[in-house]
Amino acid sequence: MDVISGANGFPAIVGIATNTGNALVRDAFVKFNLYDAQGNIVGNTIAHGQNIGPSERWRFEAPFVARNVQSFKLTEISAY
């Protein structure tokens, strides 16, 4: 996962998620905590994908507006 300048000009965490199951994933969520240099949580972000078929790859983008973000941590992956 990397941080890029997103299409809207805000920074965003980007990565690839793959549906490794045999069924359609109707909704997928990837959640992150954002941290400053002292390790304090300064924000959160989420990416939402839909209708990801078996073996399909989803390039997610989770934009954020928090300032002074030095690092991030994946906190949850949900698929329904």
C-alpha positions, 0 to 999 in steps of 0.5 A: 500500500502507498500514499498518492495524491488522489484524483481530487487533490487529497492524499489517498492510501491505495492498494490492491485487494483480491477476492479469493473466494468463490462468490461475488463480494457485493460490498467490501470495506478497507479501513485505516487509522492515520497517525502523526509523528508521535503515534497519535491517531489524527484521523481515519479513512475508508475505501468501499468497493462493490460487486467484486467477482471471484478472482477479481482484483480491486484497486482501492483508494481511501482519501483523507483530509487529516493533516500531519499524517506520517503513517497509517495502519490497516484496521479492518477488512469487511466483505459481504 
